[in-house]
Amino acid sequence: MAEPYATQADVALTLPGVLRTLRQRRRLSAAEVADGMGLPVRTYQNFEAELSGASPARFHTFAKVTDCDAMALILCAGGADPALALACADNKAVSIAVGAIEDLYESLGSEVSTLTAAGLIGAFDHARELLLSDISAQSRGRAARSPDPTGLLTHRQLECLRWAQAGKSSTDIGVILGISHRTVDCHIAEACTRLRVRTRVQAISSAIELGLLAPRPQ
C-alpha cells in the first residue's frame, strides 16, 4: 500500500518532515532515494526520520536525487524555518542567492571586505523590491501567456546547456563563463524547470527539439 502523502500540517514544519514531503513530491520511495544517495535503506530512513548522519554533503546528495534546493536544506538545518526548503524546492532560490554571493566574491576578491553593511542591506532591499514587483506582475496574469519558444530560456541558460551538450561539466562551464559551478547548476536547473524536464540530458534534447540548440554542438 502506498504511504500517505504528508501535508504541510502533517510535517509540522520540521526538517525531517520536509525531507519526507520533498521525496514524496518527486514520487520517489525511500528505497529509490537511498539507492540514488548510495546508502542502505535503513541508513536513509534514519536520516529522513531523525537527521541521523546529517551533513552538508548528505543534504547536497539528497537534493541532487530529489531535485530540490540543497542550500535551503543546509540553511534550515542551521535553524531557519523548514518551510523555506519547501518553498525553494523548485526554483532553487537559496542556491541561486549563494551562487550570486560566490560570483560577487569571484569578481571582487578581498575587496568584498570593503563593502559596508548599509550598502549590502540597500542592495538586497533593492533586489527584494524587484522580486516583489515580479511576483505582483505574475499575480496580474502577465506571466500566464504562453512564451515564444525562442524566448523560453535566457541567454545564460542556453550557454550553459550548449556547453553541457559539448560534454563539459558544471565546473568546466563555470571556468569558461566566469561564474561559479553552483550558478551553472542553478541555470541548468531553471532551464529544466522551464522545459518541464528533470535532467540536463533531457533539457538538451528538449532544447534541440524546440530549435533552441543545434543537433550537434557548434
Backbone torsions as a table, in degrees:
resi	resn	phi	psi	omega
1	MET	NA	137.4	-178.5
2	ALA	-67.8	142.9	179.1
3	GLU	-71.1	145.8	-178.1
4	PRO	-65.0	143.8	178.6
5	TYR	-73.5	131.6	-179.0
6	ALA	-82.7	126.7	175.3
7	THR	-88.3	168.1	179.2
8	GLN	-61.3	-32.9	177.6
9	ALA	-67.6	-37.2	-179.8
10	ASP	-62.9	-42.6	-175.1
11	VAL	-76.5	-13.4	177.9
12	ALA	51.5	29.1	176.0
13	LEU	56.8	40.1	171.7
14	THR	-100.7	151.4	-178.2
15	LEU	-63.9	-41.8	175.6
16	PRO	-57.9	-41.5	178.1
17	GLY	-64.5	-35.4	177.7
18	VAL	-64.7	-41.7	178.2
19	LEU	-58.9	-44.0	-179.9
20	ARG	-63.8	-44.2	-178.6
21	THR	-64.3	-41.7	178.3
22	LEU	-62.1	-41.9	178.1
23	ARG	-61.6	-44.6	-178.1
24	GLN	-67.7	-35.5	178.2
25	ARG	-60.9	-31.1	178.5
26	ARG	-87.6	3.3	179.0
27	ARG	57.7	44.8	179.6
28	LEU	-113.7	141.5	174.6
29	SER	-83.9	164.1	177.0
30	ALA	-59.9	-37.5	-180.0
31	ALA	-65.0	-38.1	-179.9
32	GLU	-67.2	-42.3	178.5
33	VAL	-67.2	-41.9	178.2
34	ALA	-57.9	-44.3	179.8
35	ASP	-63.4	-43.0	179.5
36	GLY	-64.8	-30.6	180.0
37	MET	-89.3	-4.9	-179.0
38	GLY	70.6	34.2	-177.8
39	LEU	-119.2	151.5	168.1
40	PRO	-61.8	149.1	-177.0
41	VAL	-57.2	-42.8	-178.8
42	ARG	-63.3	-39.0	178.2
43	THR	-63.0	-42.6	178.2
44	TYR	-65.1	-43.6	-179.4
45	GLN	-58.8	-39.4	177.9
46	ASN	-67.5	-35.6	176.7
47	PHE	-64.8	-47.0	-178.3
48	GLU	-66.2	-38.6	-174.9
49	ALA	-83.7	-33.7	-172.5
50	GLU	-131.7	5.7	-175.9
51	LEU	60.8	27.1	178.4
52	SER	-63.1	128.8	179.8
53	GLY	74.2	16.0	-178.2
54	ALA	-63.8	137.5	178.3
55	SER	-159.3	161.3	176.9
56	PRO	-54.0	-41.0	-179.4
57	ALA	-63.0	-40.9	-179.4
58	ARG	-69.2	-38.0	176.4
59	PHE	-64.4	-39.2	178.0
60	HIS	-62.4	-42.0	-179.7
61	THR	-66.9	-42.8	177.1
62	PHE	-59.5	-44.0	-178.4
63	ALA	-64.3	-36.9	178.9
64	LYS	-65.2	-41.9	-178.9
65	VAL	-69.6	-38.9	-176.0
66	THR	-98.3	1.0	178.7
67	ASP	54.7	58.0	176.9
68	CYS	-130.5	-171.6	-173.1
69	ASP	-90.5	102.8	-177.8
70	ALA	-61.8	-43.2	-176.4
71	MET	-67.2	-30.4	176.0
72	ALA	-66.3	-40.5	177.9
73	LEU	-62.6	-43.7	-179.6
74	ILE	-64.4	-40.2	178.3
75	LEU	-63.2	-40.8	179.6
76	CYS	-68.1	-35.9	177.1
77	ALA	-63.5	-25.0	179.0
78	GLY	-87.5	0.6	174.7
79	GLY	123.3	-6.3	178.6
80	ALA	-71.1	160.5	-179.8
81	ASP	-59.1	121.2	-179.3
82	PRO	-57.0	-23.5	178.2
83	ALA	-59.9	-24.4	178.6
84	LEU	-59.9	-39.7	-178.8
85	ALA	-65.6	-35.3	176.6
86	LEU	-69.7	-42.7	-177.3
87	ALA	-65.5	-32.0	-175.2
88	CYS	-100.0	6.3	-174.3
89	ALA	-58.9	-39.1	-175.2
90	ASP	-92.6	-38.7	-176.5
91	ASN	-91.6	-5.8	177.1
92	LYS	55.4	39.8	-173.3
93	ALA	-59.0	-43.2	-177.4
94	VAL	-70.0	-40.4	177.6
95	SER	-63.5	-37.3	177.5
96	ILE	-64.9	-42.5	-179.8
97	ALA	-64.1	-42.7	178.4
98	VAL	-65.1	-40.0	177.2
99	GLY	-61.8	-36.9	178.4
100	ALA	-65.8	-38.6	176.9
101	ILE	-65.3	-41.2	178.2
102	GLU	-62.8	-40.9	178.5
103	ASP	-63.5	-38.8	178.4
104	LEU	-61.8	-43.2	179.3
105	TYR	-65.6	-39.7	179.2
106	GLU	-64.3	-30.1	179.1
107	SER	-79.5	-39.6	-173.0
108	LEU	-102.6	-22.5	-176.7
109	GLY	59.9	-136.6	-177.4
110	SER	-65.2	-15.4	178.3
111	GLU	-65.1	-15.0	175.9
112	VAL	-56.1	-32.3	-178.0
113	SER	-66.4	-16.8	-179.5
114	THR	-85.7	-10.6	177.8
115	LEU	-68.4	137.3	-178.9
116	THR	-89.9	155.2	177.1
117	ALA	-58.9	-41.1	-179.7
118	ALA	-62.9	-42.0	179.4
119	GLY	-65.1	-41.6	179.0
120	LEU	-65.5	-44.3	179.1
121	ILE	-61.6	-41.7	179.2
122	GLY	-62.9	-42.0	180.0
123	ALA	-64.8	-43.5	-179.5
124	PHE	-71.1	-33.5	174.9
125	ASP	-62.8	-40.4	178.5
126	HIS	-63.8	-43.4	178.3
127	ALA	-62.4	-39.8	179.1
128	ARG	-62.1	-41.7	179.1
129	GLU	-64.1	-39.0	177.9
130	LEU	-63.8	-41.6	-179.6
131	LEU	-68.4	-40.8	177.0
132	LEU	-62.9	-37.5	177.4
133	SER	-64.1	-39.2	179.1
134	ASP	-65.5	-41.0	177.5
135	ILE	-62.8	-40.5	179.0
136	SER	-62.6	-40.8	179.7
137	ALA	-63.8	-40.9	179.7
138	GLN	-65.0	-39.5	-179.4
139	SER	-64.3	-23.7	177.1
140	ARG	-87.1	3.7	174.5
141	GLY	89.9	8.0	-176.8
142	ARG	-69.8	-27.6	-178.3
143	ALA	-92.5	3.3	-176.2
144	ALA	-82.0	-15.3	-179.4
145	ARG	-68.8	141.9	177.9
146	SER	-66.3	124.8	-177.6
147	PRO	-74.9	149.4	170.7
148	ASP	-65.0	130.7	-179.0
149	PRO	-51.8	-31.7	-178.4
150	THR	-69.5	-17.6	179.0
151	GLY	-110.3	12.6	-175.7
152	LEU	-68.3	-39.7	-179.4
153	LEU	-113.4	149.1	176.7
154	THR	-76.1	165.2	178.9
155	HIS	-58.3	-42.0	-177.4
156	ARG	-68.6	-39.1	177.7
157	GLN	-62.4	-41.8	177.8
158	LEU	-65.9	-38.5	177.4
159	GLU	-59.3	-46.3	-178.6
160	CYS	-63.5	-43.0	179.0
161	LEU	-66.1	-37.1	-179.5
162	ARG	-64.0	-41.7	178.7
163	TRP	-72.4	-34.7	175.9
164	ALA	-64.3	-38.4	176.8
165	GLN	-60.5	-31.5	179.3
166	ALA	-81.6	2.8	175.9
167	GLY	92.7	11.2	-178.7
168	LYS	-83.7	143.3	175.7
169	SER	-79.3	169.7	177.9
170	SER	-60.2	-38.2	178.4
171	THR	-63.8	-44.5	178.2
172	ASP	-60.2	-45.6	-177.9
173	ILE	-63.7	-39.6	178.7
174	GLY	-60.1	-42.5	178.8
175	VAL	-64.5	-43.2	-178.4
176	ILE	-63.5	-42.4	-175.2
177	LEU	-93.3	-7.2	179.3
178	GLY	74.2	32.7	178.1
179	ILE	-130.9	171.1	-179.1
180	SER	-77.5	156.2	178.9
181	HIS	-63.8	-30.8	178.7
182	ARG	-67.7	-36.2	176.5
183	THR	-66.4	-38.3	175.8
184	VAL	-59.1	-47.8	179.3
185	ASP	-59.0	-39.1	179.5
186	CYS	-66.5	-41.2	178.0
187	HIS	-62.4	-42.4	-179.2
188	ILE	-70.0	-38.3	177.6
189	ALA	-63.1	-40.7	178.3
190	GLU	-66.8	-38.0	176.4
191	ALA	-61.6	-41.3	178.0
192	CYS	-61.4	-42.6	179.4
193	THR	-62.3	-45.5	-178.7
194	ARG	-66.8	-31.7	-179.5
195	LEU	-90.3	-4.0	177.5
196	ARG	62.0	45.2	175.3
197	VAL	-129.4	175.8	-174.5
198	ARG	-112.2	-25.7	-175.6
199	THR	-121.8	162.3	179.3
200	ARG	-66.7	-32.1	177.3
201	VAL	-64.5	-43.3	177.4
202	GLN	-65.0	-37.2	179.5
203	ALA	-64.7	-41.8	178.1
204	ILE	-62.8	-44.8	179.4
205	SER	-61.3	-44.0	179.8
206	SER	-65.2	-40.9	179.4
207	ALA	-63.5	-36.5	177.3
208	ILE	-65.7	-43.7	-179.8
209	GLU	-62.0	-34.6	179.9
210	LEU	-82.9	-3.7	-179.6
211	GLY	80.8	14.9	-179.2
212	LEU	-85.9	-23.3	175.4
213	LEU	-127.9	149.5	174.8
214	ALA	-71.3	149.4	179.7
215	PRO	-55.5	-30.4	177.2
216	ARG	-123.2	145.1	-179.8
217	PRO	-54.2	137.4	-179.8
218	GLN	-84.3	NA	NA
